[in-house]
Amino acid sequence: MIGVKASVGDKVIIRGKHLGEADRHGEVIEVRGQDGAPPWTIKFDDGHESLCFPGPDCVVEHKDAPAPS
């Protein structure tokens, strides 16, 4: 995923890869790349923390984005 950027506090959704597999939700707690680039450390809703190199199954919801109308 070229050009994906995130900031601390952004929400991340990693879509399930298989039919029936639940999505994983988390929050970016550290950005290790330059200018928001990956890798990022994500704290998932279940408390697990992981270093993430996002793929095409990753969606970033920026904390500064305007709310959908």
C-alpha positions as a Python dict, from the first residue, in 0.01 Angstrom:
ca = {
    (1, 'M'): (0, 0, 0),
    (2, 'I'): (198, 294, -126),
    (3, 'G'): (138, 634, 28),
    (4, 'V'): (-57, 523, 336),
    (5, 'K'): (11, 749, 630),
    (6, 'A'): (-110, 758, 988),
    (7, 'S'): (-68, 964, 1301),
    (8, 'V'): (-80, 868, 1667),
    (9, 'G'): (-447, 844, 1763),
    (10, 'D'): (-573, 736, 1420),
    (11, 'K'): (-801, 434, 1415),
    (12, 'V'): (-707, 131, 1208),
    (13, 'I'): (-930, -146, 1078),
    (14, 'I'): (-773, -461, 938),
    (15, 'R'): (-1034, -652, 740),
    (16, 'G'): (-1074, -1026, 792),
    (17, 'K'): (-898, -1224, 521),
    (18, 'H'): (-1140, -1515, 514),
    (19, 'L'): (-1517, -1541, 493),
    (20, 'G'): (-1659, -1508, 844),
    (21, 'E'): (-1333, -1380, 994),
    (22, 'A'): (-1391, -1069, 1207),
    (23, 'D'): (-1223, -736, 1137),
    (24, 'R'): (-959, -620, 1386),
    (25, 'H'): (-986, -267, 1525),
    (26, 'G'): (-709, -70, 1688),
    (27, 'E'): (-543, 265, 1743),
    (28, 'V'): (-203, 385, 1625),
    (29, 'I'): (12, 444, 1934),
    (30, 'E'): (348, 495, 1760),
    (31, 'V'): (461, 586, 1409),
    (32, 'R'): (808, 459, 1326),
    (33, 'G'): (824, 563, 961),
    (34, 'Q'): (908, 907, 834),
    (35, 'D'): (619, 1153, 791),
    (36, 'G'): (351, 907, 905),
    (37, 'A'): (471, 620, 691),
    (38, 'P'): (468, 261, 823),
    (39, 'P'): (556, 74, 1026),
    (40, 'W'): (317, 168, 1304),
    (41, 'T'): (262, 20, 1647),
    (42, 'I'): (-107, -52, 1691),
    (43, 'K'): (-293, -129, 2011),
    (44, 'F'): (-589, -348, 1921),
    (45, 'D'): (-921, -346, 2104),
    (46, 'D'): (-832, -674, 2274),
    (47, 'G'): (-526, -507, 2434),
    (48, 'H'): (-273, -674, 2202),
    (49, 'E'): (0, -447, 2060),
    (50, 'S'): (165, -521, 1729),
    (51, 'L'): (404, -366, 1479),
    (52, 'C'): (206, -319, 1158),
    (53, 'F'): (317, -297, 796),
    (54, 'P'): (-26, -233, 640),
    (55, 'G'): (-150, -422, 339),
    (56, 'P'): (-453, -376, 115),
    (57, 'D'): (-680, -508, 392),
    (58, 'C'): (-598, -209, 617),
    (59, 'V'): (-816, 102, 648),
    (60, 'V'): (-700, 414, 835),
    (61, 'E'): (-956, 647, 989),
    (62, 'H'): (-771, 971, 1055),
    (63, 'K'): (-856, 1142, 1384),
    (64, 'D'): (-855, 1483, 1212),
    (65, 'A'): (-1093, 1378, 932),
    (66, 'P'): (-1429, 1556, 926),
    (67, 'A'): (-1726, 1347, 1040),
    (68, 'P'): (-1932, 1206, 753),
    (69, 'S'): (-2255, 1395, 694),
}
